[in-house]
Amino acid sequence: MKSSNIKDMLHYYKPYMKIFWADMFFATLSAGVALTIPLIVRYVTSNLVYQEPDVILQQLLRIGAALAVLLIIDCYSRFFIGNYGHVMGAKMEYDMRAEIFAHMQKLSFSFYDDAKVGQLMSRITSDLFEITELLHHGPENIILSLLKIIGALVILFQINGWLTLAAFIVLPFMFLFAFVLNRKMRRAFRRNRETIAEINAQIEDNLSGIRVVKSFANEAVEREKFREGNDGFLAAKKNSYRYMGSFQAGVGVFTTLIQVNVIIVGSVLIARQAVNISDLITFLLYIGVFTEPIRTLVDFTEQFQNGYSGFVRFREIMDLEPDIQDTEGAVDLEEVRGDISFENVSFRYRGDAEKVLQDVNLEMPAGSYVALVGSSGAGKTTLCSLIPRFYDVTSGTIRIDGKDIRDIRLQSLRSHIGIVQQDVYLFAGTIFENIAYGKRGATREEVIQAAKNANAHEFIVSFPEGYDTDIGQRGIKLSGGQKQRLSIARVFLKNPPILIFDEATSALDNESEKVVQESLERLARNRTTLVIAHRLTTIQNAERILVLTENGIAESGTHQELLAQGGIYERLYHMHSS
């Protein structure tokens, strides 16, 4: 257990110190009430019962009123802890969720290449819930328990020292037992958090690909995969609960031993007239007050293990430094022309030995229309991903209007680049919301104009709800061509000076491709455009076509020039046109 992690956890109390101290105040009041009631019982059994009936009745009325006040205080204290204390926990959960979500937005593609969405969801949801349950209940449980234990200890010593010694002689053995089991539980509960995250990742993967599962009739295969993961989770749970059960059983035995010791020693002391019955009754009541917080601390250990292991996983994400971020002194792009140059650019993915790109040199003057072709795996998409700094070059330099893109603020750089991909991602929501995503605060008129430019307006208004049509998760209610045109409309609305088309029409049928191609050509006018082409027939009008191989750019020229060379492009063209 790292002290730095505990310090980081405590940091989240800072904005809520007023409500925290109020929570502790009412926890103290509640503990005080619990400690006071046995004293009243002792007074009644040792003094009041020997008074005259009239005096007893008069005193009982006062005691009843005092007990009523104590009950009201205890009732409101518990209400405050249960209500405002939980709200404080919810606010801290809100803060932590906002913090980790914002941090995840900063992490680069290389992080998400290796991450599983389900596991990340687990860290944002279930892990944070366990953390804030600890942050809320932990302090009040500790305060309540310590006050009751210390208060009971002081009062017990005042009643009888020998009885107190009989009660507390068991404690060192109980604490030693708890320390040993605690270490084992901490490892077991961390494994629980990891296995539930793995299951969440598997569920997310299955549900996202449910159409593929059903198309291959592989439901039984997926159930078996899930069963294996679920079995692992159950095994981890069994392991942790075996330790938890041993812990609770052991502490339960020790607390019972405390009561047994007190009864035996108390009986001996009564026989020797060293203690009276009323003191023994009061003592046994305080033993209940004393053992109850010990049981609370037992429950707290499970809560602590869950919360602390969740916080460790939370910090694992928060401690990741984004490998792509603004450099010191980064500037905004202003009055962008759109000149792009690659100077001896090489790139390899993190952990890979081989380079995907090797010494690429490329000049794209502002407003030019350049197509990029090559065999699968040659690095076409990777090259395009380097321009908006989704990945950073391994060596070399990429410049826009003469500025190294690493010296440009990321938000400014990416706001001037529009990307249309083959795999269109649309968010759950309406058509209007998805197009408006291209420009914050866009008016309805701007959205409609962007849709018209993308040849999307006609099919949109054919829906009964028009632009307010809900398109379902990832636009499942739309055809491939319709989704592609919405993504193009989104870029029209953004209106960037630089465009990247990543095989934007390769997954469409001929009719849809023709409409989408027309939209793309309209979008590309007067903008620097880089097109990755799968179907070579769609780029014959490109000003320049580059053939990318594992050794860099092997050929460059117009469609006719490259055909005349009889090289790689000519072979690719005839392969796709045959």
N, C-alpha and C positions, 0 to 999 in steps of 0.2 A: 504494500500500500504506500503510495507516494504522498508525501506531505504537500507537494505542489498541487496534486489533484484535489486534496481537501481544501487548500487555499483557494483554488479556482472555483470550487463549488460554493464556498462561502461568499465569493464575490457577487453572486447573483442575488444575495439578500440586500445589497447596498441600496437599490432604489426603494425598498420597502421596509426600511428600518423602523418607521413609526408603527406600522401594523405588526411587525415582528415583535417589538417590545410589548405592544399591547397584548399580543397572543401569549407571550411569556408571562405577563402580569396576570392574565386570567387563568393560565395554567397553574401559577403559584397560588392563586385564590382557591382553585379547585383542590389542590393538594392540602392547603391549610384546612379546608372543611373536612377532608378525609381524616386529618390528624386530630381535629377537635372533637369529633363525635365520640370516639372511645373514651376521652377524658370526661365527657358528660356522663357516659355510662358508668365510669368508675365512681364519679361523685354520687350518682343515684344509688349504686349498689353498696358503697362503703359508708355513706353519710346520710343521705336523704331517707332511706328505708327505716332508719332508727328514730326518726322525728315523730312528733305528734301528727295525727291524720290531717288536722287543719293546716299545719305547716307544710306537710307533704303536698296537699292539694294546691296551696298557694305557690309553692316553689315549682310544681309541675307546670302551672300556667306560664310562669316565666321561662322555664326551660323549653316548653312547647313553642313559645313565641320566638325564643332564640333559635331553636331548630328550624322554624319556618323561615326566618331570615337567612340562616345558613343554606337552606334548601333553595331559596330564590337566588342567592349568590352563586351557588354551585350550578343551578340550572342555566343562568345567563352565561356563566363562564364556559360551560360546555357548548352552549349555542354559539358563542363568539368563536371558540376554537374550531367548531365544526363548520361554521359559515365563513367568517372572514379569514380564518386560517387557510381554508381550502381555496378561497379566492386568491390569496397571496400565492399559493402554490400554482394555481392556474396562470397567474400573471407571469411567474418565473418560467413556467413551461412555454408560455407565449413568447417570451423574450428569447429563450434558448432555441425554440423552433425557428423564429425569425432569423436568429444569428446563424444557425447551421444552414438554413435555406439560402441565405445571402452568400454564405461562404461557398456553398456548392455551385452557385451561379458563377463564381470566379474561377473554379477549377477547369482546366483545359480538357480538350478532347482526349488526351492521353490518359487522363484519370478515368474518364467514362468508357474508354476502350476496354479497361480491365474490370470495371465495377458492374455489379448486378443491381438493377433498379429495385428489386424486392428487398435486398439487404439494406439499401439506402433508405427505403421507406420504413423499414423496421427501426432504423436509428432515429428517424424523425418522429415516429409515432410511439411505439411501445417502449423503446428505451427512454425517451424523454418523460413519458408518464411515470415510469418507475423512479426516475431521478427526482421529479418534483414531489412524488409521494414521500420520498425520503427527506427532501428539503423542507416540506411542510410538517410532517409528523415527527421527524427525527428530533429536532430541538425540544418540542413540547413533551415528547415521550421521555426524553432524557431529564428535562427539568422536573416533570411530575415525579418520575421515578426516584431521582436523587433526593428531592425534597422529602418525599415520603420515607425513603430509606433512612436518611440522616435524622429527620424529625422523629421517626419511630425509634431509632437507636438512642437518641437523647432521652426520650420519655421512658423507654424500657430500662435504661440505666438508673433512672430516678426511682422506678418501681422496685426493681430488685437486680442487683449485680450478678448474682449466681444464675438467675434465669436468663439474663442477657448473654452471659458467657456460654450457656448451654445452647442458645440459639445461634450464636455467631461462630461457634467452633467449627461448624460445617462449611462456612463460607469460603475459606481458602481452597478447600478441595473442589468446591463448585466452580470457582473462578478458574482454577487450573484446567478443569475439564472443559469449560467453555472456551478457553483460549486455544486448546488443541483442536477442538471440533471446528472452531471458527475458521482456521486456516484452510481446512479441507472444504468447508462450505463455500468459501470465497472462490476457489478454483472451480468447483462444481457449478456455481451459479453463473460464472462467466461463460462456461461451456454452454449453459442453457441459452444465454443471449445469442451466442454464435449459431446454435442449431436452429433456433426459431427464425433468425435472419436468413439462413439457408433455405428453410421451408418457404418463407415469404418470397424469396427470389424464384423458387421453383413454381409457386402458385402464379406469380406475376407472369412468368415466362409461358406457362401453360395457357392462361386466360388470354394473353395477348396473341398467342398463336392457335387459338381454339379452332379457327377455320381450317388451318393446315391439319390439325389433329383429326378433325372430323372427315376431311377429304381423304385421308389415308386410313380412316377407320382404326385409328390407333389409341382409342380411349383406354383400352385395357393396358397398353404399354405405358401410358401416362399414369394410370392408377398404380401400376407396379413401381414406377419411378418415385411417385409420391409416397407410396407405402414404405419404400426403403428410407426415404428422408424422414418420414414420420416415425419410423421405428428408431432411427437414430436420436430423434428428439425425445421420444419416450424413454429410451435408455439413459439419456442425459438427465432427464427429469427424475427417473427412478434413483439414479446415483445421488443427485442432490437431495432428494427427499429421504434417502436412507440416512444421510448425515443429519438432515434436519430432524428426522424422527428420533435418531439417537440423541441429538442435542436436547430436544424437548423432553424425551423420556428421562434422560439423566438429570436435567434441571428439576423436573417434576419430582423425582426421587429425593433429590437434595432438599427441596422445599418441604416435602413431607417429613424428612428426617428432622428438620428444624422443629416442626410441630411435635413430633414424637419425643425429641429430646426435652422440649419445654414441659410436656405433660409428665414425663418420668421424673425430671428434676423437681418440677413443681409439686408433685405428689410427695416426694421425699421431704421437701421443705415444709409442706403442710403438716406432714406427720411429726416433724420436729418443731412445729409451731414457729417456723422462721418466716412464713408468709401466710397471709390470709386468703380466703377463697375469692373475695372480690378483686384482689390484686391479680390473682391467677387468671380470672375471667378477663380482666382488662388486658393483661399481658397477651392472652390468646387472641383477643380482638386486634391488638397491635401486630401480632404475628401475621394476621390476615392482611393488615395494612402494609406490612413489610414484604410479604411474599407476593402480593398482587403486582407491585412494580417490578419485581424480579421476573415475573411471567411476561410483563409488558416488554422488558428488555430482551427476553427470549424472542418474542415476536419481532422486536426491532432488529435483531440480528439478521433475520431473513430479509426484512425490508432494506437493511443496509447493504446486504450482499447484492440484492437486485439493483438497488439504486446506484451503488458504487461501480458495479460492473458495467451498468448502462452508461455511467459518466465516463468511464475509461474509453468505451467505444465512441462516445460523443467527442472526446478529446482527440481520438485518433483521426477523426475527420477534420476537426478544427485546427489541429497542429500541422495539417498538410499545407505546405506553401504552394500557391499556384505557380506552376513552372512558366506560365505566360502571364505577365502583368506589365503595367506601365513602368517604364524606366524613369529614373530621376531626371526631371527636366523635359519629359515628353510634351510635345506640343500638339495643337489641333491642326487638322488639315483645313486650309482655307482657299477659296477660289480654285477648286480642284479642276485641273484640265483632264487628267486621266492617263498620263504617260506612265507606263509600267516597264521596269527593267529587272531582269535576273542576271546577276553577276557571279559566275562560278558557284552556283547554288547546288549544294549536296544535302541529302536528308536521309536519316535512318530513324525508324521508330524506336522508342525506348525499349531497351533490352534486346534489340535485334543486332546481329553482328553485321549483316549485309546492308548496304545502302540501297534505298529505293530510288533515289535520284543521285546522279553523279555529274558534277560540274556542268550544270545547265546554264546556258547563256541565252538570253531572250530580250528583244526590244519590241515593245508594243506602243507605238505613238498614240497620242490621244485621239479618240474617235475611230480607231482601227477595229476591224472585225477579223479576229484570228481564230482558226479552228485547230483543235488538238486531237490527233488520232494516234492509234498504236494498239498493239495487242493487249489483252487483258493482263493486268499486273505490271504494266510498264510504268505506272506512277502518275497517270493523267489526273485522277482525282486528288491525289496527294499534292501534286504541283499546284492545283487550284486552291487547295486548303491552306497553302502557305501564304497566299496573298492577304487574306483577312487575319492571319496569325492564329488560325485554329491550332496549328503546330508552328514551332519555331525552326528555322533552318538549322541544320547541323553545322554547316559552314557556308560562307558566301553571303551575299547581300541582295535583298529585294528592295527596290525603290519605287516610290510613287511620286511623280513630279520632282524627281531628284532627291527626295527625302527617304532615308532608311526607315522602313516601316516600324522598326523597333524603337524609333525616336518619335513615333506618333502615338497619341493616346488611343487605346484600344477602342473606346466608345466612338471616337471621331473617325478612326480608320474604318470600322465596320459600318458606320452609318452612311459611308459613301460607297459601299459595295452592295450590290444586289445579287442574290444567288437563287437560281431556279434549279432544283434537283430532280432526279428521276424519281426518288422515293419522297413524295410530297408528304409533309406532316401538317395536318390541319388539327386545330384544337377542338375539343368538345364545345359546342355552342352554336351560334347562328352564322349564316353566310356573311352578314354585315360585320360581325365581330372578327371573323377570320381575315377579311380583307383589310379592315381598319387596323389590324395588328401591324401593318406596314408603316403606319404613321400615327403617333400619339395625338389624340384630339382631332382626328380627321372628321370632317362634316359628312353628312349623308350624301350631299351632292358630289363631294370629292370621291367617295367610295363608289358611287354609281358611275362616274366618269372613268375611274380606273377599271371597273368591270367592263365597260363598253370598249375601252382600249384593248382589253384582253379577250374580246369576243365572248364574254361570259354573261352579259346583261340579258340576252334573249332567253337562255336556259334558266337563269335565276328568276325572272318574272313569270316563267311558266309554272313555277311552284305556287300553290295556293297562298302561302305566306311570304312569297318573294324573298327579299333580303333578310327577313326575320325567320327563315326556315332553319330549323335545327338539323344539323348535318350528322349528328351522332358521333360516337368515339372515332377519332381519326378520319372523319368524313366518310364513314362506312356507307352512308345512304347515297353517295354520289358515284358516278362512273370515274374511271381513270382520267379521261379527258376533261371532265368537269372539274375534278380536283386540281388538275394541272393548270387549268385556266384561272382558278381562284388564286393559286400560288403566284401566277404571273400578274394578276390584278394587284396582289399584295405588293409586288415589287414596283409596278407602275405607280402605286400610291407613294411608295418610298422615294421614287424618282432619283436614283443614285447615278453618278457619272460613270461608274464602273460596273460591268455585268459579268457574271459567270453562269454559264448554262452547263450543267453537269448531266449529259445524256438525257436531257429533259423530255425527249419524245420517244425514246427507245422502247418504252413499255406500252405504247399506244397503238391502236389499230390505224389503218391507213387514213380513214376518214377523220378520226380525231387528230391524227398527226398533222394533217393538212391545216386544220383550223388552229391548232396550237402553234404550228410553225409560223403561220401568218402573224399570230400574236407576238411571238418571240421576235420576228423581224421588225415589227412595228416598235417593240420595246427597245430594240438595239440601235435604232436610229440616233446618230449623233452621240453615241456613248462608246467608250472603250469596252469591247466585248470579247470574251474568251469562251469558246464553245468546245466542250468535249463531245465528240460525235461517235456514235455507235453505227448509225446508218450513214454511210458516206454520201449517199444521194442528197442528204439535207444540207451539206456544206459546200456544194459545188460553187456557190456564188461568194464564198469567203474570199476576202482580199488576200489572205495568206493562210496556208495550211502547214502545220508543223507535224512531223512524224516523230513521236517520242519512243525511244527504245531504252533498254537498261543502261545503255552507254551515253544517254543524253539525247539531244535532238539530232536525228540522223538525216532528215530531209526537210526542206523548206521551200515553199513556192505556191503558185496558184494550182487549181485543180488540173488544168491542161498541162502546165509545166511539169507537174509531178507524174502525170500519166506518161508524158513524153520521155521522162528519165528511165522508165521501166524498172523502178526499184521497189522498195518496200510498199509504198503507197499504191503503186500500180497493182501489186499482188493482192493487197487488202481490198482494193476497189473491185477487182474482178471476182474475188472470193465472195464478197457480200452481194454483188449484183447478179451472180450466177444462180 
